[in-house]
Amino acid sequence: MDLVPIQTPTPRPRLHIRPEVLRLGLAVRGLESRQLAEEAGLSESTVSHALTGRAISTRTLHRIVTALERLPKIPGAADLLTVTRPDRGESE
């Protein structure tokens, strides 16, 4: 009887995005997280994970980026907003 090695699945990469940059992306489009979730085909919980810096999948990252690219920015909004780091309240 030949033994067949058991193959363990390759773990999927888990990514941590910069929540402050995602918040800026929402703000310049006038969006709330629930609207992004709907546009990206994700649950509100998944978007919440991204906004709090928790790990997300490559698939989730792709959906978020694709949705943000598809949605228009409010003209001039980026000039009025700054990215702040929630842990220190400092602008980057």
Order of alpha helices (4+ residues) and beta strands (2+ residues): beta-alpha-alpha-alpha-beta-alpha-alpha-beta-beta
